[in-house]
Amino acid sequence: MAGELKSRADVAIVGGGVIGLTIARALAQRGAGDICLIEREGVGHQASFAAAGMLAPQAEADSQDDFFALACRSRDLYPNFAASLREETGIDVELDTTGTLYLALTYHDLGDIQKRYEWQTAAGLPVEKLTPSQVRELEPCIGENVAGALRFPLDVQVENRRLLSALANSVEKLGVSIVTRTSVSSLDIRKGRVTGLTTSRGFISCPAVVIAAGTWSSFIRFQPESAKPTVAIEPVRGQMISFDARPQVTRHVIYSPRGYIVPRQDGRLLAGSTSESAGFERQVTAGGMSSILQNALEISPSIASLPIVDTWAGLRPRAPDSLPVLGPCDEIGGLFYATGHYRNGILLAPVTGELITEAVVAGVTSPLLRPFSPSRFDLVRA
Ligand SMILES: Cc1cc2nc3c(=O)[nH]c(=O)nc-3n(C[C@H](O)[C@H](O)[C@H](O)COP(=O)(O)OP(=O)(O)OC[C@H]3O[C@@H](n4cnc5c(N)ncnc54)[C@H](O)[C@@H]3O)c2cc1C
């Protein structure tokens, strides 16, 4: 079922990943009129499905910059986001608040975690430093090679596939028109404003469009061509392995500087990932699997005996500066970007939904969004 394509909408969203769905939900909750979400395949099939679901801004941060502020704000929205989704849909997105460990496995790693510990403690952020025996007591699966660790009690995880189901269910209940198996090819621009979308199934007239097409965001053309600003988003492939780990080997999400493992409530243990420029190819490769296994076994040698039950890859959407691209397009009225979420789209979904809705409905660009404006790039012109 592709869903009926209406001839007009008040807001059209291009892309039904975690970002498009979260924005659609937030707009519908604000009463933004007729909202249409257009998705080329089925909703939530791409990067959002492939992700590990870690909500861990502190674990990898080396400074308290604008991105860190945005990411922490979004993480802190998660408890309410998850609870309201459960209330609306009955779907538990398995927000797991056990916390995240970041291991030092070499002398060099120890220096890095010490710096992270110092700046985050000075900034008043909750972080605990653990000795090798403390960390192995907490998670006995961790190898004897561990040299120390940080524990981030507020860095948590969500089951991103359940999150996608809950969002799709919620958006449908809120009356958003979801049109799948339909590709948007171009935006129609008249007198410096968006007036509609051309899709593989016809034209939709609409005064506001949000581009949330992940790594394919740059393929959407502009008519006439002369009105064409394009943000250059590229794919970064990430591969994953899923093990059957019953009973579960760890309660925490565990990072090392080279990889991570994530326990799921259903007994799966995920291990990731790779960061590769491989165009739009989504295959898993022998090299990718080998490096993920090596890094997972470095964290926990006990993984060696676990059966592998699944492998997959997804394409992270990355802008040239690796930061998200969020907010109104200054050159074209009614056009908004919500893309380039790269390694953090699951984490950034709630704040993206909230702030893009504010921009579309009230015309207000939050100070939190400004550093991520599409205008920071020299947009490519025809
Ligand atoms: C292996 C891996 C692990 C990850 N782990 C994490 C993690 O632990 N935590 C985290 O926060 N993030 C993680 N990420 C990143 C996260 O998955 C992405 O940042 C996020 O999913 C991006 O969401 P999106 O909705 O922008 O893109 P997508 O989920 O890719 O959705 C974009 C959608 O747009 C549709 N589309 C594209 N072009 C068109 C068109 N022309 N017309 C109509 N529809 C179109 C596509 O079909 C697709 O469904 C991970 C990613 C990978 C690959």
The ligand as a MOL file (V3000), in Angstrom:
LIG
                    3D

  0  0  0     0  0            999 V3000
M  V30 BEGIN CTAB
M  V30 COUNTS 53 58 0 0 0
M  V30 BEGIN ATOM
M  V30 1 C 25.8000 1.2390 11.3410 0
M  V30 2 C 25.1960 2.5170 11.8640 0
M  V30 3 C 25.1290 2.7460 13.2300 0
M  V30 4 C 24.5750 3.9180 13.7250 0
M  V30 5 N 24.4440 4.0740 15.0680 0
M  V30 6 C 23.8600 5.1970 15.5610 0
M  V30 7 C 23.6770 5.3400 16.9610 0
M  V30 8 O 24.0380 4.4550 17.7460 0
M  V30 9 N 23.0820 6.4840 17.4280 0
M  V30 10 C 22.6720 7.4790 16.5650 0
M  V30 11 O 22.1680 8.4950 17.0440 0
M  V30 12 N 22.8270 7.3580 15.2290 0
M  V30 13 C 23.4130 6.2430 14.7080 0
M  V30 14 N 23.5860 6.1030 13.3570 0
M  V30 15 C 23.2440 7.2380 12.4800 0
M  V30 16 C 21.7540 7.2840 12.2020 0
M  V30 17 O 21.3210 6.0100 11.7840 0
M  V30 18 C 21.4560 8.3140 11.1070 0
M  V30 19 O 22.0490 9.5690 11.4210 0
M  V30 20 C 19.9390 8.5220 10.9790 0
M  V30 21 O 19.2980 7.2830 10.8050 0
M  V30 22 C 19.5950 9.4440 9.8150 0
M  V30 23 O 18.1950 9.4730 9.7270 0
M  V30 24 P 17.4770 10.0550 8.4400 0
M  V30 25 O 16.0180 9.9640 8.6750 0
M  V30 26 O 18.0690 11.3840 8.0980 0
M  V30 27 O 17.9720 9.0720 7.2500 0
M  V30 28 P 17.3990 7.6800 6.7510 0
M  V30 29 O 17.0210 6.7880 7.8510 0
M  V30 30 O 18.3880 7.1540 5.7510 0
M  V30 31 O 16.0580 8.0830 6.0200 0
M  V30 32 C 16.0390 8.8630 4.8360 0
M  V30 33 C 14.8280 8.3890 4.0340 0
M  V30 34 O 14.6300 9.2490 2.9200 0
M  V30 35 C 14.1500 8.4520 1.8500 0
M  V30 36 N 14.4050 9.1770 0.6010 0
M  V30 37 C 15.5990 9.4970 0.0740 0
M  V30 38 N 15.4420 10.1900 -1.0740 0
M  V30 39 C 14.1040 10.3080 -1.2620 0
M  V30 40 C 13.3360 10.9180 -2.2840 0
M  V30 41 N 13.8990 11.5560 -3.3080 0
M  V30 42 N 11.9950 10.8430 -2.1970 0
M  V30 43 C 11.4000 10.2070 -1.1320 0
M  V30 44 N 12.1030 9.6150 -0.1360 0
M  V30 45 C 13.4450 9.6730 -0.2020 0
M  V30 46 C 14.9570 7.1720 1.9810 0
M  V30 47 O 14.3370 6.0820 1.3020 0
M  V30 48 C 15.0200 6.9800 3.4770 0
M  V30 49 O 13.9770 6.1610 3.9690 0
M  V30 50 C 24.1070 4.9330 12.8310 0
M  V30 51 C 24.1590 4.7000 11.4550 0
M  V30 52 C 24.6810 3.5020 10.9650 0
M  V30 53 C 24.7000 3.2590 9.4780 0
M  V30 END ATOM
M  V30 BEGIN BOND
M  V30 1 1 1 2
M  V30 2 1 2 3
M  V30 3 2 2 52
M  V30 4 2 3 4
M  V30 5 1 4 5
M  V30 6 1 4 50
M  V30 7 2 5 6
M  V30 8 1 6 7
M  V30 9 1 6 13
M  V30 10 2 7 8
M  V30 11 1 7 9
M  V30 12 1 9 10
M  V30 13 2 10 11
M  V30 14 1 10 12
M  V30 15 2 12 13
M  V30 16 1 13 14
M  V30 17 1 14 15
M  V30 18 1 14 50
M  V30 19 1 15 16
M  V30 20 1 16 17
M  V30 21 1 16 18
M  V30 22 1 18 19
M  V30 23 1 18 20
M  V30 24 1 20 21
M  V30 25 1 20 22
M  V30 26 1 22 23
M  V30 27 1 23 24
M  V30 28 2 24 25
M  V30 29 1 24 26
M  V30 30 1 24 27
M  V30 31 1 27 28
M  V30 32 2 28 29
M  V30 33 1 28 30
M  V30 34 1 28 31
M  V30 35 1 31 32
M  V30 36 1 32 33
M  V30 37 1 33 34
M  V30 38 1 33 48
M  V30 39 1 34 35
M  V30 40 1 35 36
M  V30 41 1 35 46
M  V30 42 1 36 37
M  V30 43 1 36 45
M  V30 44 2 37 38
M  V30 45 1 38 39
M  V30 46 1 39 40
M  V30 47 2 39 45
M  V30 48 1 40 41
M  V30 49 2 40 42
M  V30 50 1 42 43
M  V30 51 2 43 44
M  V30 52 1 44 45
M  V30 53 1 46 47
M  V30 54 1 46 48
M  V30 55 1 48 49
M  V30 56 2 50 51
M  V30 57 1 51 52
M  V30 58 1 52 53
M  V30 END BOND
M  V30 END CTAB
M  END
